[in-house]
């Protein structure tokens, strides 16, 4: 059975969440595991951001997603961002990513946000869950990124 919970409610999984994110997003970057540990910590601001959610399968962490103040530095005008959605490979195809998205979006709505943003290189994944490509931005390495939004 898959359960999605606010990572703040399961601090014992901070290290697992950081390792999952680092294993996928941190390999060829300057980030280290400590960056992801700090990014998923419960340092809630007045508006509830940042936040992180973890997917658990029989108590085992199998996925994670964050809600951040900023994810694409060239677009500081957009806020908040769904960031670093990751599901372990053995658990893909079970709609865990969708459940993680739903948790973040519900949380954002509860905290008064009307729209959430993300950027990705994936084709077709986020469109299936209602995200609409609406803009572009530039990553720190100069590459252009597609920006999506969803109304809550």
C-alpha positions in Angstrom: 0.0 0.0 0.0 1.3 3.5 -0.9 1.0 6.3 1.6 2.0 9.9 0.8 2.8 12.0 3.8 4.3 15.4 4.6 8.0 14.7 5.3 7.8 16.9 8.4 5.6 14.2 9.9 8.3 11.6 9.2 11.7 13.2 10.1 13.2 9.7 10.3 13.1 9.7 6.4 14.9 13.0 5.8 18.1 11.1 4.9 16.3 8.7 2.7 14.6 11.5 0.8 17.9 13.3 0.4 19.7 10.2 -0.9 16.9 9.5 -3.4 17.0 13.1 -4.7 20.8 13.1 -4.8 20.9 9.7 -6.6 18.9 11.2 -9.5 19.4 15.0 -9.6 22.8 15.4 -8.0 25.0 13.0 -9.9 26.6 15.4 -12.4 26.1 18.7 -10.5 27.8 20.6 -7.8 25.1 19.6 -5.3 25.8 17.1 -2.6 23.5 15.0 -0.4 23.6 17.8 2.3 22.0 20.2 -0.2 19.0 17.9 -0.6 18.8 17.2 3.1 18.6 20.9 3.7 16.1 21.4 0.9 13.7 18.8 2.2 13.9 19.9 5.9 10.9 21.5 7.6 11.9 25.1 7.4 8.4 26.2 6.8 8.0 29.9 6.0 4.9 31.8 6.9 3.2 30.6 3.7 4.1 26.9 4.3 7.0 26.9 1.8 9.3 25.0 1.6 7.6 21.6 2.0 8.4 18.1 1.0 6.3 14.9 0.7 7.4 11.4 0.8 5.8 8.3 -0.7 6.0 5.2 1.5 5.3 1.6 0.5 4.8 -0.5 3.6 6.9 2.1 5.4 9.7 2.1 2.9 10.5 5.5 1.2 9.9 5.1 -2.5 9.4 8.6 -3.8 9.7 12.3 -2.9 8.6 15.7 -4.2 9.2 19.3 -3.0 7.4 22.6 -3.0 10.0 25.3 -3.3 10.0 29.1 -3.3 12.3 28.9 -6.4 13.5 26.1 -8.7 14.5 27.9 -11.9 16.7 30.8 -10.8 16.1 32.7 -14.0 12.4 32.9 -13.2 12.3 34.4 -9.7 9.0 36.0 -10.7 7.2 32.7 -10.5 6.3 31.0 -7.2 5.9 28.4 -5.8 7.5 25.5 -7.7 6.8 21.8 -7.7 10.4 20.5 -7.6 12.4 17.3 -7.7 9.6 14.8 -8.3 11.3 11.4 -8.0 10.1 7.8 -7.7 12.4 4.8 -7.4 12.7 2.9 -10.6 11.2 -0.4 -9.2 8.0 1.6 -8.2 7.4 3.5 -11.4 4.2 2.8 -13.3 2.2 2.6 -10.0 0.9 6.2 -10.2 3.1 7.2 -7.2 4.3 10.3 -9.1 0.7 11.4 -9.6 -0.1 10.8 -5.9 2.9 12.9 -4.9 1.8 15.7 -7.3 -1.7 15.6 -5.8 -0.3 15.9 -2.3 1.8 18.9 -3.2 -1.0 20.6 -5.1 -3.5 20.1 -2.3 -1.0 21.5 0.2 -0.3 24.5 -2.0 -4.1 25.2 -2.4 -4.6 24.9 1.4 -1.9 27.5 1.9 -3.6 30.0 -0.4 -1.8 29.5 -3.7 -3.8 29.7 -6.9 -1.1 28.3 -9.3 2.1 26.2 -9.1 5.0 26.1 -11.5 7.5 23.5 -12.7 10.2 23.1 -15.3 11.1 19.9 -17.0 12.8 18.2 -20.0 10.2 15.4 -19.9 7.7 15.2 -22.9 4.2 14.2 -22.1 4.5 13.3 -18.5 3.1 16.4 -16.7 0.6 17.1 -19.5 -1.2 13.9 -18.5 -2.0 15.4 -15.0 -3.2 18.8 -16.2 0.0 20.9 -16.4 0.2 23.3 -19.3 3.3 24.6 -20.9 3.2 28.3 -20.6 6.7 29.9 -20.7 10.4 29.3 -20.9 13.4 30.0 -18.8 17.1 29.6 -18.8 19.0 27.2 -16.5 22.3 28.2 -14.9 24.2 26.3 -17.7 22.5 28.4 -20.3 20.1 25.7 -21.5 16.5 26.7 -22.2 13.8 25.0 -20.1 10.1 24.6 -20.7 8.0 26.0 -17.8 4.6 24.5 -17.0 1.9 25.7 -14.6 -1.3 24.3 -13.1 -4.2 26.3 -11.7 -5.4 25.1 -8.3 
